[in-house]
């Protein structure tokens, strides 16, 4: 089963672009997966989840932990902190995943990785801690299947 990896974010909001940075790095590294970039808007992500058997979603988080902290959410975690993901709109990653589950279109295997950001101001470029975490996650996704059953 081929997996779909979806990097979410806004590259013009500094650390909010971390999901996109991971997706772009995975494309360069040649990961064996379908890699997509999403805006972080819930409706965009909902459509990208539709039809996937296995998916990994990557987005920035704001939970108060140190910048660069990596969090992993799988089906056994149930609902994750709705406000933790850094989307700037009301319908973001958390809500899209919940809706996909409710509609029965969520992938059977679904993992979500959040990378704690620190700077969400306007502009390009990731903070050093977030850039380092993005590289660590890209390498992890290259090495491991990262399915919910692992």
Backbone as CSV, one residue per row, in Angstrom:
resi,resn,N_x,N_y,N_z,CA_x,CA_y,CA_z,C_x,C_y,C_z
1,UNK,0.848,-1.176,0.000,0.000,0.000,0.000,0.893,1.238,0.000
2,UNK,0.694,2.098,-0.947,1.450,3.327,-1.019,0.789,4.370,-0.128
3,UNK,1.592,5.109,0.598,1.028,6.113,1.496,1.035,7.493,0.864
4,UNK,0.184,8.335,1.401,0.104,9.729,0.994,0.645,10.568,2.154
5,UNK,1.568,11.457,1.855,2.110,12.366,2.858,1.671,13.767,2.470
6,UNK,1.027,14.451,3.432,0.477,15.778,3.165,1.123,16.778,4.113
7,UNK,1.883,17.687,3.553,2.482,18.760,4.340,1.589,19.976,4.271
8,UNK,1.198,20.487,5.433,0.273,21.622,5.513,0.995,22.883,5.964
9,UNK,0.474,24.018,5.539,0.993,25.261,6.073,0.945,26.419,5.109
10,UNK,1.516,27.523,5.573,1.590,28.760,4.818,3.044,29.228,4.857
11,UNK,3.732,29.126,3.741,5.149,29.471,3.672,5.410,30.955,3.913
12,UNK,4.371,31.781,3.869,4.523,33.213,4.104,4.237,33.597,5.551
13,UNK,4.129,32.586,6.441,3.933,32.831,7.872,5.016,32.106,8.669
14,UNK,6.229,32.239,8.233,7.429,31.663,8.850,7.231,30.212,9.297
15,UNK,7.227,29.921,10.617,7.187,28.534,11.084,5.913,27.791,10.677
16,UNK,4.872,28.506,10.289,3.655,27.845,9.816,3.917,27.074,8.521
17,UNK,5.018,27.349,7.855,5.362,26.654,6.617,6.109,25.349,6.813
18,UNK,6.235,24.877,8.050,7.061,23.690,8.305,6.522,22.438,7.610
19,UNK,5.221,22.254,7.550,4.677,21.084,6.863,5.035,21.076,5.388
20,UNK,4.996,22.245,4.775,5.387,22.375,3.369,6.875,22.081,3.201
21,UNK,7.685,22.555,4.152,9.139,22.316,4.088,9.450,20.825,4.156
22,UNK,8.744,20.095,5.028,8.965,18.646,5.127,8.554,17.977,3.814
23,UNK,7.406,18.357,3.271,6.941,17.762,2.006,7.948,18.011,0.888
24,UNK,8.443,19.214,0.793,9.409,19.548,-0.257,10.717,18.776,-0.077
25,UNK,11.144,18.614,1.156,12.373,17.850,1.427,12.184,16.387,1.046
26,UNK,11.010,15.839,1.353,10.732,14.444,1.006,10.735,14.229,-0.506
27,UNK,10.245,15.212,-1.245,10.278,15.114,-2.710,11.719,15.063,-3.207
28,UNK,12.575,15.887,-2.629,13.988,15.904,-3.019,14.657,14.583,-2.661
29,UNK,14.342,14.054,-1.477,14.947,12.798,-1.026,14.402,11.581,-1.774
30,UNK,13.264,11.729,-2.433,12.691,10.630,-3.209,11.945,9.604,-2.370
31,UNK,11.163,10.060,-1.408,10.391,9.146,-0.564,9.418,8.333,-1.421
32,UNK,9.210,7.098,-1.017,8.267,6.234,-1.723,6.872,6.479,-1.179
33,UNK,6.293,7.580,-1.616,4.948,7.974,-1.203,4.463,9.054,-2.151
34,UNK,3.169,9.229,-2.170,2.583,10.349,-2.894,2.665,11.554,-1.953
35,UNK,3.429,12.564,-2.322,3.626,13.736,-1.460,2.809,14.897,-2.010
36,UNK,2.020,15.505,-1.121,1.183,16.638,-1.509,1.424,17.791,-0.546
37,UNK,1.165,19.000,-1.028,1.230,20.191,-0.200,-0.171,20.756,-0.074
38,UNK,-0.547,21.129,1.148,-1.879,21.674,1.408,-1.739,23.012,2.121
39,UNK,-2.726,23.846,1.929,-2.701,25.191,2.499,-2.896,25.207,4.004
40,UNK,-3.369,24.138,4.576,-3.702,24.126,5.990,-5.171,24.431,6.218
41,UNK,-5.856,24.859,5.165,-7.297,25.063,5.239,-7.949,23.695,5.371
42,UNK,-8.901,23.572,6.258,-9.543,22.290,6.520,-10.186,21.658,5.306
43,UNK,-10.834,22.454,4.472,-11.500,21.877,3.306,-10.490,21.323,2.311
44,UNK,-9.350,21.995,2.182,-8.287,21.505,1.303,-7.768,20.160,1.816
45,UNK,-7.482,20.086,3.112,-6.981,18.847,3.691,-8.018,17.738,3.618
46,UNK,-9.263,18.056,3.875,-10.338,17.060,3.799,-10.351,16.389,2.430
47,UNK,-10.232,17.173,1.377,-10.223,16.613,0.022,-8.966,15.783,-0.234
48,UNK,-7.842,16.182,0.324,-6.595,15.437,0.119,-6.580,14.118,0.897
49,UNK,-7.342,14.038,1.973,-7.451,12.786,2.733,-8.361,11.791,2.030
50,UNK,-9.325,12.301,1.311,-10.319,11.451,0.627,-9.630,10.495,-0.342
51,UNK,-9.936,9.219,-0.213,-9.430,8.215,-1.138,-8.090,7.607,-0.750
52,UNK,-7.454,8.141,0.273,-6.167,7.578,0.699,-6.411,6.404,1.649
53,UNK,-5.630,5.350,1.497,-5.706,4.229,2.435,-4.816,4.487,3.644
54,UNK,-3.711,5.171,3.409,-2.735,5.467,4.455,-2.268,6.898,4.246
55,UNK,-2.240,7.687,5.323,-1.812,9.082,5.182,-1.032,9.537,6.407
56,UNK,-0.083,10.411,6.133,0.667,11.109,7.166,0.458,12.595,6.889
57,UNK,0.011,13.327,7.912,-0.216,14.763,7.802,0.802,15.465,8.694
58,UNK,1.410,16.527,8.173,2.423,17.281,8.916,2.003,18.743,8.952
59,UNK,2.031,19.331,10.152,1.653,20.737,10.296,2.381,21.339,11.489
60,UNK,2.390,22.661,11.542,2.952,23.381,12.681,1.970,23.341,13.844
61,UNK,2.518,23.454,15.049,1.699,23.464,16.262,2.068,24.649,17.141
62,UNK,1.117,25.014,18.009,1.353,25.997,19.064,0.719,25.446,20.329
63,UNK,1.499,24.765,21.131,0.961,24.189,22.361,1.721,24.655,23.595
64,UNK,2.712,25.508,23.415,3.488,26.003,24.532,4.773,25.236,24.788
65,UNK,5.006,24.163,24.032,6.251,23.402,24.187,7.392,24.134,23.471
66,UNK,8.629,23.739,23.719,9.758,24.408,23.050,9.688,24.255,21.526
67,UNK,10.141,25.296,20.832,10.173,25.277,19.370,10.963,24.069,18.884
68,UNK,10.435,23.405,17.866,11.080,22.228,17.300,10.621,20.914,17.908
69,UNK,9.798,20.973,18.966,9.287,19.742,19.576,8.392,19.029,18.567
70,UNK,8.620,17.751,18.397,7.854,16.927,17.469,6.818,16.121,18.245
71,UNK,5.566,16.183,17.816,4.480,15.411,18.429,3.866,14.510,17.367
72,UNK,3.490,13.317,17.794,2.897,12.325,16.886,1.527,11.941,17.423
73,UNK,0.527,11.992,16.554,-0.834,11.640,16.930,-1.321,10.529,16.004
74,UNK,-1.798,9.454,16.600,-2.361,8.347,15.838,-3.775,8.076,16.309
75,UNK,-4.402,7.045,15.765,-5.791,6.769,16.102,-6.000,6.430,17.568
76,UNK,-5.003,5.868,18.233,-5.175,5.506,19.636,-5.228,6.736,20.534
77,UNK,-4.745,7.875,20.024,-4.786,9.100,20.818,-6.166,9.751,20.802
78,UNK,-7.060,9.239,19.946,-8.390,9.826,19.858,-8.310,11.232,19.314
79,UNK,-9.009,12.140,19.949,-8.982,13.532,19.500,-7.763,14.230,20.070
80,UNK,-7.076,14.967,19.229,-5.923,15.724,19.699,-6.373,17.152,19.975
81,UNK,-5.496,17.916,20.617,-5.831,19.281,20.999,-6.261,20.093,19.787
82,UNK,-7.527,20.516,19.791,-8.068,21.246,18.647,-7.322,22.545,18.394
83,UNK,-6.941,23.248,19.425,-6.281,24.531,19.244,-4.786,24.450,19.047
84,UNK,-4.213,23.269,19.099,-2.757,23.139,19.064,-2.163,23.399,17.689
85,UNK,-2.903,23.064,16.641,-2.349,23.246,15.301,-2.453,24.702,14.904
86,UNK,-1.472,25.166,14.146,-1.239,26.591,13.972,-2.053,27.253,12.882
87,UNK,-3.041,26.596,12.343,-3.835,27.197,11.287,-4.408,28.536,11.697
88,UNK,-4.478,29.455,10.764,-4.965,30.786,11.076,-6.458,30.922,10.816
89,UNK,-7.105,29.864,10.411,-8.533,29.901,10.131,-9.253,28.933,11.058
90,UNK,-10.557,29.105,11.176,-11.341,28.324,12.125,-11.456,26.852,11.802
91,UNK,-11.318,26.475,10.543,-11.475,25.085,10.133,-10.123,24.596,9.634
92,UNK,-9.350,23.996,10.539,-7.995,23.597,10.211,-7.801,22.101,10.251
93,UNK,-6.590,21.671,10.552,-6.209,20.258,10.519,-7.072,19.425,11.466
94,UNK,-7.186,19.853,12.704,-7.951,19.081,13.689,-9.385,18.853,13.231
95,UNK,-10.014,19.923,12.777,-11.401,19.828,12.347,-11.543,19.005,11.063
96,UNK,-10.576,19.118,10.159,-10.633,18.348,8.913,-10.532,16.854,9.185
97,UNK,-9.630,16.476,10.091,-9.477,15.060,10.425,-10.742,14.542,11.107
98,UNK,-11.286,15.316,12.033,-12.523,14.911,12.707,-13.663,14.754,11.706
99,UNK,-13.781,15.701,10.788,-14.848,15.620,9.794,-14.638,14.434,8.855
100,UNK,-13.384,14.190,8.454,-13.100,13.044,7.579,-13.511,11.745,8.261
101,UNK,-13.262,11.652,9.565,-13.674,10.458,10.315,-15.191,10.340,10.346
102,UNK,-15.870,11.455,10.627,-17.329,11.462,10.692,-17.955,11.076,9.349
103,UNK,-17.354,11.543,8.264,-17.879,11.271,6.927,-17.450,9.905,6.391
104,UNK,-16.575,9.241,7.113,-16.104,7.932,6.674,-15.116,7.991,5.528
105,UNK,-14.440,9.128,5.348,-13.465,9.253,4.268,-12.033,9.351,4.791
106,UNK,-11.861,9.212,6.110,-10.509,9.250,6.672,-9.762,7.982,6.276
107,UNK,-8.479,8.101,6.001,-7.690,6.912,5.688,-7.713,5.920,6.853
108,UNK,-7.618,4.649,6.510,-7.580,3.598,7.532,-6.397,3.817,8.463
109,UNK,-5.243,4.085,7.893,-4.030,4.419,8.650,-3.808,5.920,8.521
110,UNK,-3.850,6.617,9.636,-3.666,8.067,9.617,-2.810,8.492,10.792
111,UNK,-1.704,9.132,10.479,-0.824,9.707,11.492,-0.718,11.199,11.255
112,UNK,-0.610,11.935,12.343,-0.419,13.370,12.247,0.827,13.717,13.043
113,UNK,1.723,14.456,12.405,2.915,14.962,13.073,2.785,16.473,13.181
114,UNK,2.971,16.967,14.388,2.999,18.402,14.615,4.393,18.810,15.042
115,UNK,4.863,19.915,14.498,6.154,20.474,14.898,5.874,21.820,15.547
116,UNK,6.307,21.953,16.782,6.075,23.175,17.547,6.827,24.334,16.914
117,UNK,6.084,25.384,16.581,6.685,26.580,16.013,6.841,27.663,17.061
118,UNK,7.585,28.702,16.709,7.746,29.826,17.631,7.472,31.165,16.964
119,UNK,7.642,31.245,15.659,7.482,32.523,14.960,6.488,32.338,13.811
120,UNK,5.309,32.921,13.976,4.261,32.819,12.961,3.987,34.175,12.318
121,UNK,4.964,35.059,12.400,4.803,36.381,11.807,4.896,36.288,10.284
122,UNK,4.568,37.367,9.621,4.605,37.413,8.164,6.051,37.359,7.686
123,UNK,6.287,36.567,6.672,7.615,36.448,6.089,7.952,35.001,5.806
124,UNK,9.051,34.811,5.109,9.491,33.459,4.742,10.602,32.980,5.667
125,UNK,10.756,31.658,5.727,11.857,31.058,6.464,11.440,30.527,7.816
126,UNK,12.010,29.384,8.156,11.728,28.733,9.432,12.761,29.147,10.474
127,UNK,12.352,29.168,11.743,13.310,29.398,12.819,14.269,28.209,12.845
128,UNK,15.480,28.379,13.366,16.478,27.298,13.332,16.001,25.998,13.970
129,UNK,15.316,26.071,15.105,14.846,24.860,15.790,13.793,24.125,14.967
130,UNK,12.942,24.893,14.313,11.878,24.295,13.500,12.468,23.695,12.219
131,UNK,13.434,24.367,11.621,14.105,23.832,10.429,14.801,22.518,10.758
132,UNK,15.448,22.447,11.914,16.133,21.213,12.318,15.116,20.091,12.550
133,UNK,13.986,20.411,13.160,12.945,19.405,13.385,12.354,18.923,12.069
134,UNK,12.209,19.820,11.110,11.687,19.442,9.790,12.617,18.427,9.123
135,UNK,13.913,18.664,9.228,14.878,17.733,8.640,14.830,16.382,9.352
136,UNK,14.756,16.397,10.691,14.661,15.142,11.452,13.421,14.350,11.045
137,UNK,12.291,15.030,10.901,11.064,14.334,10.531,11.147,13.795,9.106
138,UNK,11.698,14.564,8.196,11.845,14.082,6.812,12.679,12.802,6.788
139,UNK,13.766,12.780,7.527,14.613,11.584,7.563,13.894,10.414,8.220
140,UNK,13.127,10.682,9.269,12.329,9.640,9.919,11.318,9.039,8.942
141,UNK,10.648,9.886,8.184,9.646,9.399,7.229,10.281,8.639,6.070
142,UNK,11.541,8.915,5.767,12.269,8.164,4.739,12.603,6.757,5.224
143,UNK,12.885,6.631,6.521,13.381,5.362,7.080,12.281,4.433,7.542
144,UNK,11.175,4.961,8.009,10.147,4.144,8.635,8.834,4.211,7.865
145,UNK,8.055,3.140,7.933,6.767,3.154,7.241,5.795,4.159,7.834
146,UNK,5.911,4.453,9.136,5.077,5.454,9.800,3.592,5.258,9.577
147,UNK,3.152,4.045,9.751,1.728,3.796,9.702,1.209,3.735,11.130
148,UNK,-0.073,3.899,11.280,-0.682,3.929,12.607,-0.490,2.619,13.353
149,UNK,-0.250,1.548,12.642,-0.111,0.239,13.293,1.292,-0.014,13.810
150,UNK,2.250,0.906,13.570,3.619,0.669,14.041,3.799,1.033,15.498
